[in-house]
Amino acid sequence: MFGSGWGDTDRNGCDTRNDILARDLDVHEFKPGTHNCVVLTGTLLDPYTGKALEFLRGQGTSTAVQIDHVVALSDAWQKGAQQLSAQERIELSNDPLNLLAVDGPTNASKGDGDAATWLPPNRGFWCAYVTRQIEVKHKYKLWMTKAERTASIRVLTNDCT
């Protein structure tokens, strides 16, 4: 429902996954001949855990750093994305505002959670995380449950300085 894999919606010649890796990592090496599109190695200061992670592209290593949809696509679908056009859903799935390079296992623990059911272990990132979820949901006219709204207000009131 959200397209087939990572697109190149900004038409810069790089797929969105590599755009986000290049944006969020301190890149050490790009694959030669890809015009600095394909990230081979780099360091991520993971916003979800606060830890530095080494990224190494390859079978069995790339999953250590994943690209998270801040508003999970399943959550988006349940809260209004089914009303978006096919093109708008592709844009949502590939929107840099909705994407962060993060620790793979932490991302897996999130599942399709929203602010009422999951927040990153790094409490210092809660404000930015919830703010970003709200921005994405506003941009794509997605709604929040009462529990999600209450949790978001609590975070924005208590954890933002």
Backbone as a chain_set.jsonl record, in Angstrom:
{"seq": "MFGSGWGDTDRNGCDTRNDILARDLDVHEFKPGTHNCVVLTGTLLDPYTGKALEFLRGQGTSTAVQIDHVVALSDAWQKGAQQLSAQERIELSNDPLNLLAVDGPTNASKGDGDAATWLPPNRGFWCAYVTRQIEVKHKYKLWMTKAERTASIRVLTNDCT", "coords": {"N": [[0.803, -1.208, 0.0], [2.146, 1.138, 0.286], [3.938, 1.548, -1.746], [6.678, -0.016, -3.54], [9.225, -0.838, -1.913], [12.217, 1.158, -1.338], [12.092, 4.327, -2.75], [13.066, 6.897, -5.11], [12.163, 9.547, -4.497], [12.896, 12.211, -4.391], [14.317, 12.518, -6.632], [17.148, 12.539, -6.91], [18.866, 10.653, -7.744], [19.598, 8.783, -5.891], [18.402, 6.16, -3.777], [15.874, 6.426, -1.218], [16.587, 5.181, 1.226], [19.412, 5.192, 1.206], [19.777, 7.952, 1.044], [18.895, 8.712, 3.616], [20.67, 7.298, 5.269], [23.054, 8.607, 4.492], [22.43, 11.161, 5.385], [22.083, 10.841, 8.197], [24.242, 9.425, 9.25], [27.719, 9.631, 10.163], [29.446, 9.443, 7.539], [31.867, 7.191, 6.428], [32.689, 5.884, 4.147], [31.667, 5.709, 0.78], [30.217, 3.65, -1.772], [32.281, 3.147, -4.493], [31.793, 4.75, -7.659], [29.098, 5.302, -7.446], [28.306, 7.884, -7.257], [28.402, 8.978, -4.682], [26.152, 7.783, -3.491], [25.587, 5.173, -2.424], [25.983, 4.098, 0.731], [28.672, 2.667, 2.376], [30.129, 2.379, 4.803], [29.977, 3.765, 8.111], [29.357, 5.891, 10.986], [26.832, 5.979, 13.39], [25.236, 8.122, 15.587], [23.007, 7.021, 17.542], [19.752, 8.115, 17.877], [17.724, 6.904, 19.367], [18.849, 5.278, 21.358], [21.059, 6.64, 22.225], [23.585, 5.733, 21.822], [26.727, 5.191, 20.11], [26.947, 3.711, 16.983], [28.387, 1.424, 14.718], [28.159, 1.267, 11.245], [28.09, -1.109, 8.719], [27.796, -1.997, 5.516], [26.295, -4.916, 4.285], [25.555, -8.458, 4.018], [23.937, -9.588, 6.822], [25.027, -7.59, 8.416], [24.086, -5.038, 7.837], [21.6, -4.735, 9.042], [21.98, -3.89, 11.615], [21.828, -1.182, 11.766], [18.952, 0.453, 11.065], [16.377, 1.917, 8.992], [13.956, 3.782, 10.363], [10.464, 4.27, 10.214], [9.132, 6.938, 11.602], [6.456, 7.559, 12.176], [4.946, 4.708, 12.128], [4.199, 2.677, 9.309], [2.016, 0.925, 9.435], [0.623, 2.002, 11.604], [0.053, 4.502, 10.498], [-1.633, 3.702, 8.413], [-3.828, 2.715, 9.848], [-4.749, 5.054, 10.885], [-5.677, 6.843, 9.003], [-4.226, 6.881, 6.565], [-5.233, 5.253, 4.606], [-6.972, 6.809, 3.265], [-5.432, 8.388, 1.697], [-3.992, 9.142, -1.527], [-2.413, 6.787, -3.797], [0.065, 7.833, -4.584], [0.521, 9.756, -2.571], [0.813, 8.048, -0.38], [3.186, 6.734, -1.06], [4.891, 8.926, -0.925], [4.685, 9.525, 1.839], [5.863, 7.202, 2.894], [8.472, 7.508, 2.018], [9.282, 9.952, 2.973], [11.652, 12.153, 4.226], [11.177, 13.488, 6.657], [9.756, 11.638, 8.085], [11.536, 9.635, 8.558], [14.259, 7.989, 10.141], [17.599, 7.02, 10.736], [18.393, 4.377, 12.804], [19.135, 2.316, 15.726], [18.91, -1.073, 14.992], [17.766, -3.358, 16.554], [16.347, -1.891, 18.527], [14.546, -0.466, 16.979], [13.078, -2.637, 16.01], [11.82, -3.403, 18.359], [9.947, -1.443, 18.661], [7.936, -1.905, 16.783], [4.742, -1.333, 15.458], [4.169, 0.778, 17.074], [2.792, 3.738, 18.627], [3.04, 7.024, 20.157], [1.706, 6.533, 22.523], [2.177, 3.908, 23.115], [4.864, 3.318, 22.735], [8.033, 4.663, 23.359], [11.296, 5.972, 22.683], [14.173, 4.404, 24.267], [16.056, 6.307, 25.047], [15.467, 8.868, 26.905], [16.05, 11.55, 26.598], [15.511, 12.066, 23.971], [12.825, 12.008, 23.631], [11.133, 14.321, 23.354], [11.827, 15.412, 20.82], [11.189, 13.193, 19.266], [8.387, 12.768, 19.669], [7.456, 15.251, 18.796], [8.183, 15.092, 16.112], [6.577, 12.925, 15.281], [4.051, 14.131, 15.522], [4.318, 16.216, 13.65], [4.554, 14.754, 11.236], [2.092, 13.387, 11.202], [0.347, 15.551, 11.08], [1.116, 16.702, 8.623], [0.295, 14.747, 6.781], [-2.343, 14.523, 7.359], [-3.213, 12.637, 9.27], [-4.724, 10.939, 12.022], [-4.868, 10.86, 15.667], [-5.16, 8.593, 18.411], [-7.054, 8.936, 21.457], [-5.491, 8.137, 23.656], [-2.925, 8.314, 22.547], [-2.779, 11.047, 21.997], [-2.958, 12.075, 24.612], [-0.606, 10.972, 25.741], [1.298, 12.236, 24.113], [0.914, 14.948, 24.756], [1.658, 14.841, 27.45], [4.426, 14.194, 27.209], [5.336, 16.438, 25.742], [4.776, 18.441, 27.535], [6.233, 17.759, 29.854], [8.841, 16.924, 29.11], [10.11, 18.594, 27.324], [12.269, 21.263, 26.976]], "CA": [[0.0, 0.0, 0.0], [3.022, 2.304, 0.375], [4.948, 1.445, -2.787], [7.483, -1.243, -3.528], [10.595, -0.567, -1.478], [12.707, 2.533, -1.276], [12.047, 5.06, -4.006], [13.917, 8.076, -5.269], [11.112, 10.552, -4.66], [13.472, 13.544, -4.6], [14.959, 12.435, -7.952], [18.564, 12.908, -6.854], [19.638, 9.514, -8.214], [19.85, 7.866, -4.768], [17.156, 5.759, -3.136], [15.631, 7.112, 0.05], [17.35, 4.548, 2.306], [20.772, 5.72, 1.173], [19.705, 9.373, 1.404], [18.775, 8.828, 5.073], [21.965, 6.877, 5.826], [24.015, 9.689, 4.248], [22.051, 12.299, 6.229], [22.127, 10.583, 9.632], [25.519, 8.835, 9.66], [29.004, 10.214, 9.802], [29.823, 8.462, 6.521], [33.295, 6.979, 6.235], [32.968, 5.424, 2.792], [30.61, 5.428, -0.176], [30.593, 2.692, -2.808], [32.813, 3.84, -5.676], [30.994, 4.724, -8.878], [27.668, 5.531, -7.188], [28.103, 9.327, -7.065], [28.135, 9.143, -3.252], [24.793, 7.344, -3.166], [25.505, 3.946, -1.645], [26.812, 4.179, 1.929], [29.29, 1.388, 2.738], [30.47, 2.378, 6.226], [29.782, 5.028, 8.802], [29.034, 5.844, 12.41], [25.556, 6.587, 13.733], [24.889, 8.426, 16.97], [21.617, 6.576, 17.515], [18.901, 8.953, 18.726], [16.847, 6.101, 20.209], [19.577, 4.731, 22.506], [22.143, 7.539, 22.61], [24.862, 5.037, 21.635], [27.377, 5.241, 18.801], [26.883, 2.422, 16.301], [29.118, 1.344, 13.458], [27.401, 0.706, 10.135], [28.865, -1.79, 7.688], [26.864, -2.596, 4.554], [26.562, -6.301, 3.929], [24.663, -9.513, 4.508], [24.096, -9.852, 8.243], [25.535, -6.45, 9.187], [23.313, -3.824, 7.553], [20.412, -4.635, 9.888], [22.322, -3.265, 12.893], [21.285, 0.167, 11.616], [17.761, 0.391, 10.221], [15.662, 3.166, 8.765], [12.658, 3.708, 11.025], [9.364, 5.193, 9.928], [8.766, 7.503, 12.901], [5.068, 7.118, 12.214], [4.973, 3.4, 11.482], [3.24, 2.634, 8.204], [0.804, 0.268, 9.919], [-0.079, 3.006, 12.41], [-0.459, 5.495, 9.553], [-2.761, 3.102, 7.698], [-4.957, 2.635, 10.78], [-5.167, 6.389, 11.323], [-6.068, 7.74, 7.927], [-3.472, 6.793, 5.307], [-6.036, 4.579, 3.594], [-7.669, 7.869, 2.528], [-4.47, 9.072, 0.829], [-3.788, 8.546, -2.847], [-1.248, 5.903, -3.871], [1.261, 8.68, -4.631], [0.716, 10.337, -1.241], [1.327, 6.989, 0.495], [4.604, 6.565, -1.418], [5.581, 10.095, -0.367], [4.749, 9.314, 3.279], [6.818, 6.133, 3.152], [9.818, 7.962, 1.66], [9.463, 11.334, 3.433], [12.734, 12.268, 5.207], [10.641, 13.898, 7.952], [9.237, 10.446, 8.752], [12.562, 8.597, 8.539], [15.469, 8.158, 10.945], [18.497, 5.876, 10.899], [18.379, 4.043, 14.231], [19.542, 0.983, 16.142], [17.985, -2.07, 14.469], [16.964, -4.054, 17.564], [15.428, -0.95, 19.177], [13.482, -0.248, 16.003], [12.238, -3.839, 15.995], [11.003, -3.426, 19.583], [8.884, -0.453, 18.486], [6.837, -2.437, 15.988], [3.927, -0.255, 14.886], [3.75, 1.594, 18.204], [2.698, 5.196, 18.587], [3.557, 7.639, 21.387], [1.016, 5.968, 23.694], [2.615, 2.534, 23.373], [6.316, 3.164, 22.628], [8.931, 5.813, 23.275], [12.679, 5.484, 22.652], [14.815, 4.27, 25.578], [16.763, 7.551, 25.335], [14.452, 9.851, 27.304], [16.448, 12.851, 26.082], [15.03, 12.2, 22.596], [11.36, 11.922, 23.612], [10.507, 15.544, 22.855], [12.04, 15.462, 19.37], [10.479, 12.062, 18.666], [6.946, 13.049, 19.685], [7.253, 16.4, 17.916], [8.282, 14.606, 14.738], [5.36, 12.158, 14.994], [2.959, 15.088, 15.341], [4.538, 16.911, 12.372], [4.232, 13.829, 10.144], [0.649, 13.139, 11.197], [-0.289, 16.777, 10.602], [1.424, 16.869, 7.193], [-0.469, 13.789, 5.98], [-3.722, 14.538, 7.852], [-3.482, 11.411, 10.008], [-5.265, 11.255, 13.339], [-4.311, 10.226, 16.862], [-6.119, 8.112, 19.403], [-7.07, 9.745, 22.677], [-4.326, 7.74, 24.454], [-1.733, 8.868, 21.9], [-2.805, 12.498, 22.215], [-2.631, 12.29, 26.025], [0.819, 10.681, 25.924], [2.066, 13.283, 23.429], [0.824, 16.16, 25.576], [2.483, 14.598, 28.642], [5.836, 14.322, 26.833], [5.621, 17.822, 25.354], [4.68, 19.273, 28.736], [7.218, 17.399, 30.877], [10.162, 16.539, 28.639], [10.663, 19.583, 26.413], [12.727, 22.46, 27.681]], "C": [[0.85, 1.279, 0.0], [4.142, 2.267, -0.662], [5.767, 0.183, -2.623], [8.933, -0.903, -3.181], [10.941, 0.912, -1.482], [12.694, 3.156, -2.663], [13.103, 6.141, -4.05], [12.983, 9.257, -5.502], [11.657, 11.961, -4.845], [14.26, 13.627, -5.909], [16.415, 12.909, -7.957], [19.47, 11.765, -7.312], [19.962, 8.491, -7.139], [18.502, 7.429, -4.203], [17.078, 6.382, -1.745], [16.436, 6.51, 1.195], [18.766, 5.107, 2.349], [20.812, 7.217, 1.464], [19.688, 9.543, 2.921], [20.066, 8.379, 5.746], [22.989, 7.997, 5.665], [23.717, 10.904, 5.124], [22.374, 12.048, 7.694], [23.44, 9.998, 10.127], [26.669, 9.781, 9.38], [29.603, 9.192, 8.835], [31.339, 8.417, 6.374], [33.618, 6.613, 4.796], [31.676, 5.2, 2.012], [31.12, 4.39, -1.166], [31.093, 3.467, -4.02], [31.88, 3.693, -6.879], [29.516, 4.965, -8.67], [27.355, 7.005, -6.962], [27.702, 9.64, -5.628], [26.691, 8.832, -2.882], [24.787, 6.172, -2.196], [26.508, 4.002, -0.492], [27.343, 2.784, 2.248], [29.589, 1.296, 4.222], [30.213, 3.757, 6.813], [29.47, 4.788, 10.268], [27.727, 6.594, 12.629], [25.536, 6.888, 15.218], [23.383, 8.195, 17.046], [20.755, 7.437, 18.431], [18.04, 8.148, 19.697], [17.543, 5.564, 21.452], [20.643, 5.678, 23.043], [23.519, 6.927, 22.409], [25.412, 5.262, 20.231], [27.388, 3.834, 18.221], [27.677, 2.492, 15.011], [28.231, 0.67, 12.421], [28.371, 0.124, 9.134], [27.868, -2.47, 6.766], [27.284, -4.032, 4.277], [25.553, -7.245, 4.533], [24.944, -9.745, 5.991], [24.627, -8.692, 9.064], [24.69, -5.191, 9.002], [22.136, -3.639, 8.495], [20.707, -4.043, 11.261], [21.846, -1.814, 12.928], [20.129, 0.052, 10.629], [17.196, 1.791, 10.021], [14.256, 2.995, 9.349], [11.695, 4.71, 10.415], [8.88, 5.69, 11.285], [7.282, 7.265, 13.156], [5.052, 5.82, 11.414], [3.883, 3.336, 10.41], [1.945, 1.936, 8.596], [-0.039, 1.234, 10.747], [-0.695, 4.061, 11.497], [-1.7, 4.969, 8.829], [-4.009, 3.084, 8.581], [-5.545, 4.005, 11.093], [-5.297, 7.368, 10.166], [-5.329, 7.6, 6.611], [-4.249, 6.072, 4.22], [-6.827, 5.581, 2.757], [-6.746, 8.631, 1.585], [-4.417, 8.39, -0.531], [-2.562, 7.638, -2.802], [0.039, 6.726, -3.866], [1.546, 9.312, -3.265], [1.256, 9.293, -0.259], [2.797, 6.702, 0.201], [5.416, 7.714, -0.835], [5.729, 9.959, 1.147], [5.821, 8.285, 3.626], [8.258, 6.56, 2.919], [10.139, 9.372, 2.134], [10.578, 11.397, 4.478], [12.268, 12.731, 6.589], [10.199, 12.68, 8.766], [10.293, 9.348, 8.893], [13.768, 8.972, 9.387], [16.289, 6.875, 10.88], [18.633, 5.634, 12.398], [18.93, 2.641, 14.461], [18.484, -0.039, 15.712], [17.148, -2.778, 15.517], [15.963, -3.131, 18.294], [14.258, -0.647, 18.255], [12.537, -1.44, 15.966], [11.331, -3.89, 17.221], [9.832, -2.456, 19.499], [7.683, -1.057, 17.768], [6.066, -1.308, 15.335], [3.415, 0.684, 15.97], [3.681, 3.08, 17.902], [3.167, 5.735, 19.938], [2.879, 7.104, 22.651], [1.564, 4.6, 24.068], [4.123, 2.346, 23.301], [6.993, 4.522, 22.56], [10.349, 5.274, 23.303], [13.254, 5.347, 24.063], [15.551, 5.54, 26.008], [15.746, 8.649, 25.622], [14.781, 11.256, 26.785], [15.982, 13.103, 24.654], [13.502, 12.194, 22.511], [10.696, 13.142, 22.989], [10.63, 15.618, 21.329], [11.25, 14.372, 18.661], [8.977, 12.348, 18.572], [6.626, 14.23, 18.772], [7.254, 15.96, 16.461], [7.048, 13.774, 14.365], [4.184, 13.102, 14.709], [3.1, 15.802, 14.001], [4.158, 16.023, 11.185], [2.725, 13.62, 10.066], [-0.117, 14.377, 10.708], [-0.103, 16.921, 9.089], [0.545, 15.974, 6.321], [-1.922, 13.62, 6.456], [-4.127, 13.204, 8.485], [-3.966, 11.795, 11.403], [-4.549, 10.487, 14.435], [-5.447, 9.677, 17.71], [-6.067, 9.043, 20.607], [-5.838, 9.424, 23.54], [-3.037, 8.32, 23.872], [-1.655, 10.377, 22.109], [-2.406, 12.82, 23.654], [-1.147, 12.06, 26.288], [1.685, 11.763, 25.289], [2.063, 14.568, 24.236], [1.695, 16.01, 26.821], [3.97, 14.782, 28.324], [6.173, 15.78, 26.522], [5.586, 18.764, 26.557], [5.84, 19.019, 29.697], [8.643, 17.212, 30.387], [10.79, 17.517, 27.654], [11.059, 20.83, 27.197], [13.145, 23.532, 26.719]], "O": [[0.338, 2.369, -0.255], [5.184, 2.892, -0.47], [5.57, -0.587, -1.683], [9.761, -0.706, -4.07], [10.079, 1.782, -1.61], [13.215, 2.588, -3.623], [13.923, 6.275, -3.142], [13.006, 9.885, -6.561], [10.969, 12.822, -5.393], [14.803, 14.678, -6.249], [16.857, 13.588, -8.883], [20.694, 11.887, -7.275], [20.538, 7.444, -7.433], [17.563, 8.224, -4.151], [18.084, 6.806, -1.178], [16.923, 7.246, 2.053], [19.262, 5.457, 3.42], [21.77, 7.706, 2.062], [20.378, 10.409, 3.458], [20.513, 9.016, 6.699], [23.718, 8.304, 6.608], [24.636, 11.599, 5.558], [22.885, 12.939, 8.372], [23.725, 10.069, 11.323], [26.602, 10.619, 8.481], [30.194, 8.199, 9.258], [32.002, 9.443, 6.219], [34.673, 6.974, 4.276], [30.727, 4.591, 2.506], [32.327, 4.267, -1.372], [30.397, 4.351, -4.519], [31.264, 2.646, -7.082], [28.739, 4.849, -9.618], [26.255, 7.343, -6.523], [26.802, 10.441, -5.375], [26.083, 9.525, -2.066], [24.031, 6.192, -1.225], [27.72, 3.958, -0.705], [26.571, 1.834, 2.376], [29.338, 0.263, 4.844], [30.23, 4.769, 6.112], [29.339, 3.652, 10.725], [27.537, 7.7, 12.122], [25.793, 6.0, 16.031], [22.588, 9.056, 16.667], [20.998, 7.487, 19.637], [17.664, 8.662, 20.75], [16.907, 5.406, 22.495], [21.082, 5.538, 24.185], [24.522, 7.533, 22.784], [24.658, 5.494, 19.286], [27.79, 2.881, 18.889], [27.643, 3.496, 14.3], [27.627, -0.369, 12.687], [29.347, 0.766, 8.744], [27.176, -3.404, 7.171], [28.46, -4.326, 4.064], [24.797, -6.887, 5.436], [26.072, -10.064, 6.366], [24.679, -8.785, 10.291], [24.591, -4.37, 9.914], [21.709, -2.508, 8.731], [19.777, -3.723, 12.001], [21.504, -1.287, 13.987], [20.31, -0.393, 9.496], [17.494, 2.717, 10.775], [13.474, 2.166, 8.883], [12.06, 5.852, 10.134], [8.275, 4.928, 12.039], [6.9, 6.817, 14.238], [5.135, 5.83, 10.185], [2.789, 3.873, 10.586], [0.875, 2.325, 8.128], [-1.261, 1.279, 10.61], [-1.839, 4.468, 11.701], [-2.684, 5.687, 8.654], [-5.108, 3.397, 8.124], [-6.697, 4.112, 11.515], [-5.06, 8.566, 10.32], [-5.775, 8.161, 5.611], [-3.965, 6.252, 3.036], [-7.3, 5.249, 1.67], [-7.209, 9.426, 0.768], [-4.755, 7.214, -0.666], [-1.764, 7.716, -1.868], [1.006, 6.347, -3.205], [2.704, 9.389, -2.853], [2.072, 9.622, 0.602], [3.572, 6.452, 1.125], [6.509, 7.5, -0.31], [6.798, 10.249, 1.685], [6.6, 8.488, 4.557], [9.171, 6.032, 3.553], [11.16, 9.935, 1.741], [10.465, 10.755, 5.523], [12.901, 12.401, 7.592], [10.262, 12.695, 9.995], [9.967, 8.237, 9.31], [14.239, 10.109, 9.36], [15.741, 5.776, 10.959], [18.944, 6.547, 13.164], [19.16, 1.884, 13.519], [17.304, 0.112, 16.031], [15.924, -2.806, 15.393], [14.86, -3.559, 18.633], [13.111, -0.58, 18.698], [11.32, -1.264, 15.897], [10.199, -4.367, 17.135], [8.832, -2.631, 20.195], [6.54, -0.754, 18.108], [6.661, -0.421, 14.723], [2.365, 1.309, 15.818], [4.402, 3.604, 17.052], [3.643, 4.968, 20.775], [3.439, 7.22, 23.742], [1.431, 4.174, 25.216], [4.63, 1.32, 23.756], [6.583, 5.408, 21.809], [10.591, 4.219, 23.889], [12.866, 6.094, 24.961], [15.659, 5.818, 27.202], [15.226, 9.283, 24.703], [13.876, 12.059, 26.558], [16.051, 14.235, 24.174], [12.947, 12.358, 21.425], [9.784, 12.999, 22.175], [9.643, 15.859, 20.634], [10.704, 14.599, 17.581], [8.375, 12.184, 17.51], [5.628, 14.205, 18.052], [6.421, 16.405, 15.671], [6.531, 13.902, 13.256], [3.421, 12.887, 13.767], [2.112, 15.978, 13.288], [3.517, 16.484, 10.24], [2.146, 13.671, 8.98], [-1.117, 14.25, 10.001], [-1.052, 17.226, 8.367], [0.101, 16.388, 5.25], [-2.631, 12.712, 6.025], [-5.232, 12.708, 8.266], [-3.639, 12.873, 11.898], [-3.741, 9.594, 14.176], [-6.551, 10.222, 17.726], [-5.14, 9.84, 20.749], [-5.215, 10.331, 24.092], [-2.161, 8.765, 24.614], [-0.579, 10.916, 22.369], [-1.612, 13.729, 23.892], [-0.503, 12.854, 26.973], [2.697, 12.164, 25.864], [3.103, 15.21, 24.384], [2.394, 16.948, 27.204], [4.69, 15.442, 29.073], [7.187, 16.296, 26.991], [6.294, 19.771, 26.582], [6.371, 19.959, 30.289], [9.577, 17.33, 31.18], [11.907, 17.283, 27.193], [10.275, 21.371, 27.978], [13.56, 24.612, 27.14]]}, "num_chains": 1, "name": "protein.A"}
